[in-house]
Amino acid sequence: MVPKIHKRGKRTIGLLYYLYGPGKAEEHVDPHLVASWDHAAPDPGRDPEATYKQLQQLLDQPLALLDEKQRAKKHVWHLSVRNGPTDRILSDVEWGDVARRMVAAAGIDDPGQGAGCRWVAVRHADDHIHILATLAREDGYRPDLDRDATRVQAEARLLEQELGLRRLKPGDGTAAQRPTSAERHKADRQGRERTAREELRETVRRAVAGAQGEEEFFDRLAAAGLLVQKRVAPSGDLLGYKVALPDDRNKDGQPVYYPGARLAPDLSLPRIRERWSGDGIRGGTILESPKVVSTAPSAARRRTAAATWEAIFVIEHGEDAVAAAHIAAAGEVLDALAKTSAAHTRRELREAAWEYERASRSHVRAVRGHDRALRRAARDLIHGGPALGRGEDGATTAMAIDMLFFLIVATAHWHAKKDHAQQAEAARRAAEHLRLAYRAAAEQPLAVLHQRGRHLARPLLQRQAGTVRTAIPGLAEQVLAEPGWPALAATLADAEATGHDPAALLADAAERRELGTAESISDVLVWRLRRAADLPADATGTPPAARTGTTPSTTRASGRSHPRHRRR
């Protein structure tokens, strides 16, 4: 059950015409009263003798008790209460009880508080009602509407339980503003999948991802085709910005602009600047030169996997403010990966980023700067450009998605422990989209490794099975029975052939992060090992050691891991 308080209005009669009218697309069916402040209130929907004017005059009558200075400039209070598509259809009697509970909770008309405001509840569809109230109590005083939105949300949670409806998660005020019904209808008329507000939020998020200052951020907005207006102080300092879609116009043909703060709480200019301050940027100027690194898509994805691997540990064990910074920066990585990945993974990655946006914010204020590695990874992804869906690009995409999946799962656990119900649920939904994206990305490179593993010399295959039993005895039999075991065997052989101790690598890969949410433990270990040992993610080429079943003389057999591995 979703209660929504709409903007206050000046004309009671105008809202009555809408509630009892046909709707913008003939969607209103049998409009009628289900409850009101007075059982004798006229119902223009069912009583042919009743008129909108009669009902309006009765609703506004208490305003006559107030002089003009005492009256609210906008006296029309409007609340809609909507059930979900899977909820049962409530009767008029049930909706009437919902309406009475809602106006009492909001402070409009609570029988325990004496004379309240006049109100009506109109039903014109199976799944929702509208409540209209005049903001003047019968005793001449104004109603106490302090925190009315919070109070009706709390009442909705109680009603869901009592009426057997789908129970929604309580919010904490950090969610992005929902599109209005007018924005949704406009999007339907224009054939848009999402409203203008939602499209702008996604585009601005992508422009922020890995940006290194104001100039780059605004250049990206312009390159994305948005109209941008900046708010500048008399001193010349930039105070804020707002954006619009070129084809989203109001009735006068003017672009409809949205300030960043109305798109999401963390997209206001001051909040965006917090990210840059953590990167050593002040006033749009970089204070320290970034390290020059390869911008190839595959190299960017490898660095993303490495940064993500370290961030998981921080989220699981770090201080809350530092963990919150990594959780927020993970959203930038998802946006950047979705923007630059191949078509067969792009949609699911985009959906994952869309869902995760809600999980990236909470009342735990992030201390920026600790998240530099993730923000740099997002920047590398953007500057690396579009990746191919095959070869090293495709395989490192699978590697990065695999690591990100576990980071998002860790985020869900972090939020759940702090009772951030909406954020935890959003992270879980994002993880499911990542799971689908991973399957698409990993299919080809894992198939190559699987064939390699099946053709390993028998002594080498047996030696790698022994490595598994030594390194992860508790998981060994499960791993050896999985369809992905040949791919893991090939990876262990590659690690051994390049001078690593495969048992030490494998033990570390299994112990440092949880594996309980993995569909295939062997698949997960493949990517962790190939990242840790700096092995090519695309294993199309077969090292000589893997073909012959021998290991080169440089192989370390002392049981110590490679020095490079010990630093990770």
C-alpha positions in Angstrom: 0.0 0.0 0.0 1.5 3.3 -1.2 0.1 6.5 0.2 1.3 9.7 -1.6 0.7 13.2 -0.6 0.4 15.4 -3.7 1.1 19.1 -4.0 -1.4 21.3 -2.3 -3.9 23.2 -4.4 -6.1 26.3 -4.4 -9.2 25.1 -6.1 -11.4 22.4 -4.5 -13.7 22.3 -7.5 -10.9 21.6 -9.9 -9.7 18.5 -8.1 -13.3 17.3 -7.7 -13.8 17.6 -11.5 -10.6 15.4 -12.0 -11.6 12.8 -9.4 -15.1 12.4 -10.7 -14.1 12.9 -14.4 -13.1 10.3 -17.0 -9.4 10.6 -16.3 -6.7 11.6 -18.8 -7.0 8.3 -20.7 -10.6 7.3 -19.8 -9.1 5.2 -16.9 -11.6 6.4 -14.3 -14.4 3.8 -13.9 -17.5 4.5 -11.7 -16.2 7.3 -9.5 -18.0 7.4 -6.2 -17.5 8.3 -2.5 -16.4 5.5 -0.1 -16.1 7.7 3.0 -16.3 11.4 4.1 -16.3 13.6 7.1 -20.1 13.4 7.1 -22.3 10.4 6.2 -24.7 12.9 4.5 -22.1 14.3 2.1 -23.5 14.4 -1.5 -21.9 12.0 -4.0 -22.0 13.4 -7.5 -20.9 10.0 -8.8 -23.9 8.0 -7.6 -26.5 10.6 -6.9 -27.8 12.3 -10.1 -29.2 15.2 -8.0 -25.8 16.0 -6.4 -23.4 18.5 -8.1 -19.7 19.2 -7.8 -20.5 22.7 -6.7 -22.6 21.5 -3.8 -19.9 19.2 -2.6 -17.2 21.9 -3.0 -19.2 24.5 -1.0 -19.7 22.0 1.9 -16.0 21.1 1.9 -14.9 24.8 1.9 -17.4 26.0 4.4 -15.0 26.1 7.3 -12.8 28.6 5.4 -15.6 31.2 6.1 -14.7 31.0 9.8 -11.2 32.4 9.0 -10.3 35.9 7.9 -8.3 36.1 4.7 -5.0 36.4 6.5 -5.6 33.2 8.5 -6.4 31.1 5.5 -3.8 28.9 3.9 -2.8 30.1 0.5 -3.2 26.6 -0.8 -6.0 25.0 1.3 -6.6 21.8 -0.8 -4.8 18.7 0.7 -4.7 15.6 -1.6 -3.6 12.1 -0.7 -3.8 9.0 -3.0 -3.6 5.5 -1.5 -2.7 2.8 -4.0 -2.4 -1.0 -3.7 0.1 -3.2 -5.6 -0.9 -5.3 -8.7 -0.7 -8.5 -6.7 -2.9 -7.3 -3.8 -6.5 -8.4 -3.5 -9.2 -6.0 -4.5 -10.6 -4.2 -1.4 -14.3 -3.5 -1.0 -15.8 0.0 -0.7 -16.2 -0.6 3.0 -12.6 -1.6 3.4 -11.4 1.4 1.4 -13.6 3.6 3.5 -11.9 2.3 6.6 -8.5 2.9 5.0 -9.5 6.5 4.3 -10.7 7.2 7.9 -7.4 5.7 9.2 -5.3 7.8 6.9 -6.9 11.2 7.6 -6.7 10.4 11.4 -3.0 9.5 11.0 -2.2 12.6 9.0 -3.9 15.0 11.4 -6.7 15.9 9.0 -9.6 14.4 11.0 -8.8 12.5 14.2 -12.0 11.7 16.2 -9.9 11.7 19.4 -8.8 15.3 18.8 -12.2 17.0 18.4 -13.5 18.8 15.4 -11.4 18.1 12.3 -11.2 19.1 8.7 -13.8 18.2 6.1 -12.8 15.6 3.6 -14.0 13.0 1.0 -12.5 9.8 -0.3 -13.3 9.0 -3.9 -12.7 5.7 -5.6 -12.6 5.5 -9.4 -10.5 2.3 -9.8 -10.1 -1.1 -8.2 -6.7 -0.4 -6.8 -6.7 3.0 -5.3 -8.6 5.9 -3.7 -8.1 9.7 -3.5 -8.7 11.8 -0.4 -9.4 15.5 -0.7 -9.5 17.7 2.4 -9.9 21.4 3.1 -7.2 22.6 5.5 -9.4 24.4 8.0 -10.8 22.7 11.1 -14.5 23.0 12.0 -13.4 25.0 15.1 -11.6 27.5 13.0 -8.0 26.3 13.6 -5.5 24.9 11.1 -4.8 21.2 11.4 -1.4 20.0 12.7 0.2 18.4 9.6 3.7 18.2 10.9 5.3 15.0 9.5 2.0 14.0 7.8 3.8 12.0 5.1 5.7 10.0 7.7 2.6 9.3 9.7 0.5 8.0 6.7 3.4 5.7 5.7 3.5 4.2 9.2 -0.3 3.7 9.1 0.0 2.0 5.7 2.4 -0.5 7.2 -0.2 -1.4 9.8 -3.0 -1.6 7.3 -1.0 -4.0 5.1 -0.6 -6.4 7.9 -4.3 -6.2 9.0 -5.7 -6.5 5.5 -3.3 -9.2 4.3 -1.7 -7.0 1.6 1.9 -7.2 0.3 4.0 -5.6 3.1 6.4 -2.9 1.9 9.6 -1.9 3.5 9.7 1.3 5.6 11.8 4.1 4.2 14.3 6.4 5.8 13.9 9.5 3.7 17.0 9.0 1.5 15.2 7.6 -1.6 15.0 9.6 -4.8 11.8 11.5 -5.3 9.2 9.3 -7.1 7.8 10.6 -10.4 4.4 12.2 -10.1 1.3 10.7 -11.7 1.3 13.5 -14.2 4.9 12.7 -15.1 4.0 9.0 -15.6 1.0 9.8 -17.8 3.2 12.2 -19.8 5.8 9.4 -20.3 3.0 7.0 -21.4 1.7 9.5 -24.0 5.2 10.1 -25.3 6.0 6.3 -25.5 8.8 6.6 -23.0 9.9 3.6 -20.9 10.7 5.9 -18.0 9.7 9.4 -17.0 11.8 12.4 -17.9 12.8 12.6 -14.2 14.0 9.0 -14.2 15.9 9.4 -17.5 17.6 12.5 -16.3 18.6 10.8 -13.0 20.2 7.9 -14.8 22.0 10.2 -17.3 23.4 12.5 -14.5 24.5 9.5 -12.5 26.5 8.2 -15.5 28.0 11.7 -16.0 29.2 11.7 -12.4 30.7 8.2 -12.6 34.5 8.7 -12.3 34.3 12.4 -13.3 37.3 14.5 -12.1 35.7 17.9 -11.7 33.0 20.3 -12.7 34.3 20.9 -16.3 34.3 17.2 -17.1 31.0 16.6 -15.4 29.2 19.4 -17.4 31.0 18.3 -20.6 29.5 14.8 -20.2 26.0 16.2 -19.6 26.2 18.2 -22.8 27.6 15.2 -24.7 24.7 13.2 -23.5 22.4 15.7 -25.1 20.9 17.3 -22.0 20.0 20.9 -21.7 22.0 22.4 -18.8 21.4 25.6 -16.8 23.9 26.7 -14.2 23.1 28.8 -11.1 25.8 31.4 -10.6 26.3 33.8 -7.6 27.1 37.5 -8.2 30.6 36.6 -7.2 30.8 34.2 -10.1 30.8 31.1 -8.0 28.8 28.2 -9.3 26.0 27.4 -6.8 24.0 24.6 -8.6 22.7 23.3 -11.9 19.5 21.9 -13.4 19.0 19.7 -16.5 16.2 19.0 -19.0 15.6 16.6 -21.9 15.4 18.5 -25.2 12.0 17.0 -26.1 10.4 17.3 -22.7 8.4 20.5 -22.8 5.6 22.1 -20.8 2.4 23.5 -22.1 4.1 26.7 -23.2 6.8 24.8 -25.2 9.5 25.5 -22.7 12.0 22.7 -21.5 11.1 21.2 -18.1 14.2 21.6 -15.9 15.0 19.5 -12.8 17.6 20.6 -10.2 20.1 17.9 -9.3 18.7 17.6 -5.8 15.2 16.8 -7.2 16.6 13.9 -9.2 18.3 12.3 -6.1 19.7 13.6 -2.8 23.3 12.8 -3.8 23.1 14.5 -7.2 23.0 18.1 -5.9 26.2 20.0 -6.7 27.4 20.2 -3.1 27.0 16.4 -2.7 28.8 15.7 -6.0 31.6 18.0 -4.9 32.1 15.8 -1.9 33.2 13.0 -4.2 35.7 15.2 -5.9 37.1 16.5 -2.6 37.9 12.9 -1.7 39.8 12.6 -5.0 42.0 15.6 -4.3 40.0 18.0 -6.4 39.0 21.5 -5.3 36.8 23.9 -7.3 36.9 21.7 -10.3 40.8 21.6 -10.3 42.8 18.4 -9.9 45.3 18.9 -7.1 47.3 15.8 -7.8 48.1 14.2 -11.1 46.5 10.8 -11.7 48.8 7.9 -12.5 49.0 7.2 -16.2 47.7 3.7 -16.9 46.5 1.7 -19.8 43.0 2.7 -20.9 42.3 -0.5 -22.8 38.8 -1.8 -21.9 40.2 -5.1 -20.7 42.8 -3.4 -18.5 40.1 -1.2 -17.0 38.0 -4.2 -16.2 40.9 -6.0 -14.5 41.6 -2.9 -12.3 37.9 -2.8 -11.5 37.9 -6.4 -10.4 41.0 -5.7 -8.2 39.4 -2.6 -6.6 36.1 -4.4 -6.1 37.9 -7.4 -4.4 39.5 -5.0 -1.8 36.3 -3.1 -1.3 34.4 -6.2 -0.3 36.7 -6.6 2.7 36.1 -3.0 3.7 32.3 -3.3 3.5 32.4 -6.4 5.6 34.9 -5.3 8.2 35.5 -1.5 7.9 34.1 1.4 9.8 30.6 2.4 8.9 31.5 5.8 7.3 34.2 4.2 5.2 32.0 1.3 4.2 29.3 3.8 3.2 31.8 5.5 0.9 32.6 2.2 -0.9 28.9 1.4 -1.2 28.3 4.7 -2.8 31.3 4.4 -5.1 30.2 1.0 -6.2 27.2 2.7 -7.9 29.6 4.7 -10.0 31.3 1.5 -11.1 28.0 -0.2 -12.0 27.0 2.9 -14.1 30.3 3.0 -15.9 30.3 -0.7 -16.6 26.8 -0.6 -17.9 27.7 2.4 -20.2 30.7 0.7 -21.7 29.8 -3.0 -21.9 28.7 -5.0 -25.0 25.1 -5.3 -26.0 24.5 -8.8 -24.6 25.3 -7.7 -21.1 24.4 -4.0 -21.2 20.7 -4.3 -20.4 21.1 -6.4 -17.3 24.0 -4.2 -16.1 21.9 -1.1 -16.7 19.0 -2.7 -14.6 21.5 -3.6 -11.9 22.8 0.0 -11.7 19.2 1.3 -11.7 18.2 -1.0 -8.8 21.4 -0.4 -6.9 20.9 3.4 -6.9 18.6 3.0 -3.9 21.2 1.0 -2.1 23.9 3.5 -2.5 22.5 6.0 0.0 21.5 5.8 3.7 21.7 7.9 6.8 25.3 6.7 7.4 27.2 9.6 5.9 30.0 8.5 3.7 33.5 9.8 4.3 34.9 10.3 0.8 38.5 9.7 -0.1 38.7 6.1 1.1 36.8 5.1 -2.1 39.3 6.5 -4.5 40.2 3.1 -5.9 36.6 2.4 -6.9 36.1 5.9 -8.3 39.3 5.5 -10.3 38.0 2.2 -11.6 34.8 3.9 -12.8 36.9 6.6 -14.5 39.1 3.9 -16.2 36.0 2.1 -17.5 34.7 5.3 -19.0 38.0 6.3 -20.5 38.6 2.8 -21.7 35.6 3.1 -23.9 33.2 0.4 -25.2 34.3 -3.2 -24.7 33.9 -6.0 -27.2 31.8 -8.9 -26.1 34.5 -11.4 -26.8 38.2 -12.1 -26.3 40.0 -10.4 -23.3 37.4 -7.6 -23.2 34.5 -10.1 -22.8 36.3 -12.4 -20.4 37.5 -9.5 -18.1 33.9 -8.2 -18.2 32.8 -11.6 -16.7 35.6 -11.3 -14.1 34.5 -7.8 -13.1 30.8 -8.7 -12.9 31.7 -11.7 -10.7 33.6 -9.5 -8.2 30.8 -6.9 -8.3 28.2 -9.5 -7.6 29.9 -10.4 -4.3 30.3 -6.7 -3.4 26.6 -6.1 -3.9 25.8 -9.1 -1.8 28.1 -7.7 0.9 26.2 -4.4 0.6 22.9 -6.1 1.1 24.2 -7.8 4.2 25.6 -4.5 5.5 22.3 -2.7 5.1 20.3 -5.6 6.5 22.4 -5.6 9.7 21.5 -1.9 10.1 17.8 -2.4 9.4 18.0 -0.4 6.1 15.2 -2.5 4.7 14.7 -0.6 1.4 18.4 -0.5 0.6 19.0 -4.2 1.4 16.1 -5.2 -0.9 17.4 -2.9 -3.7 20.9 -4.5 -3.4 19.4 -7.9 -3.6 17.5 -7.0 -6.7 20.7 -5.5 -8.2 22.5 -8.8 -7.4 20.0 -10.8 -9.4 20.5 -8.6 -12.5 24.2 -9.0 -12.1 23.8 -12.8 -11.9 22.0 -12.7 -15.3 24.7 -10.4 -16.8 27.4 -12.7 -15.5 25.9 -15.7 -17.2 25.9 -13.9 -20.5 29.4 -12.6 -20.1 31.0 -15.8 -18.8 29.5 -18.4 -21.1 32.1 -18.2 -23.9 35.3 -17.8 -21.8 34.3 -20.5 -19.4 33.5 -22.8 -22.3 37.1 -22.4 -23.6 38.5 -23.1 -20.2 36.2 -26.1 -19.8 37.5 -27.6 -23.0 41.1 -26.9 -22.0 40.5 -28.7 -18.7 39.0 -31.7 -20.3 42.1 -32.2 -22.4 44.6 -31.8 -19.6 47.1 -34.7 -19.3 45.7 -37.2 -16.8 48.6 -36.8 -14.3 48.3 -33.0 -14.3 44.5 -33.3 -13.8 45.0 -35.6 -10.9 47.6 -33.2 -9.4 45.1 -30.3 -9.6 42.4 -32.4 -7.9 44.9 -33.1 -5.1 45.6 -29.4 -4.9 41.9 -28.8 -4.3 41.7 -31.4 -1.6 44.7 -29.9 0.2 43.7 -26.2 -0.1 39.9 -26.4 0.5 39.2 -29.8 2.1 35.7 -28.7 3.3 34.6 -27.7 -0.3 36.8 -30.1 -2.3 34.2 -32.8 -3.1 31.6 -30.3 -4.0 34.0 -28.5 -6.3 35.2 -31.6 -8.0 31.7 -32.7 -8.7 30.6 -29.4 -10.3 30.3 -29.0 -14.1 32.8 -26.1 -13.8 35.6 -28.2 -12.4 37.5 -28.7 -15.7 37.7 -24.9 -16.1 39.1 -24.6 -12.6 41.6 -27.4 -13.2 42.8 -25.5 -16.3 43.2 -22.3 -14.3 45.2 -24.1 -11.6 47.5 -25.5 -14.2 48.0 -22.1 -15.8 48.8 -20.6 -12.3 51.3 -23.4 -11.7 52.8 -23.0 -15.1 53.5 -19.3 -14.5 55.3 -19.8 -11.2 52.6 -19.6 -8.6 51.8 -22.0 -5.8 48.2 -23.0 -6.8 47.3 -24.4 -3.4 48.2 -21.2 -1.6 46.3 -19.1 -4.2 43.3 -21.4 -4.0 43.2 -21.4 -0.2 43.4 -17.6 -0.1 40.7 -17.2 -2.8 38.3 -19.4 -0.9 38.9 -18.1 2.7 38.9 -14.4 2.2 35.4 -14.0 0.8 32.2 -15.9 1.3 31.1 -18.4 -1.4 27.6 -19.3 0.0 25.7 -17.2 -2.6 27.7 -18.6 -5.6 25.8 -20.7 -8.1 29.0 -22.4 -9.0 32.0 -22.3 -6.5 34.4 -23.5 -9.2 33.4 -20.6 -11.5 33.9 -18.1 -8.8 37.3 -19.5 -8.0 38.3 -19.4 -11.6 37.9 -15.6 -11.7 39.5 -15.0 -8.3 42.6 -17.1 -9.3 43.0 -15.6 -12.8 42.8 -12.1 -11.2 45.2 -12.9 -8.4 47.7 -14.7 -10.6 47.5 -12.1 -13.4 46.5 -14.8 -15.8 44.8 -13.8 -19.1 41.0 -13.8 -18.5 40.6 -15.1 -22.1 42.3 -18.5 -22.1 42.1 -19.1 -25.9 45.9 -19.5 -26.0 47.2 -22.7 -24.3 50.5 -22.4 -22.3 53.0 -25.2 -23.1 52.9 -26.4 -19.5 49.2 -27.0 -19.7 49.6 -29.1 -22.9 52.4 -31.3 -21.8 51.5 -31.8 -18.1 54.9 -30.5 -17.0 55.8 -27.4 -15.1 58.7 -25.1 -16.0 61.8 -24.9 -13.8 60.7 -21.5 -12.4 57.7 -23.1 -10.6 57.8 -22.4 -6.9 57.3 -25.7 -5.1 58.2 -24.4 -1.6 54.5 -23.8 -0.6 54.9 -20.0 -0.6 52.7 -17.9 -2.7 54.0 -15.6 -5.4 55.2 -12.3 -3.9 52.7 -10.4 -6.1 49.9 -12.5 -4.6 51.0 -11.8 -1.0 50.5 -8.1 -1.4 46.8 -8.5 -2.5 
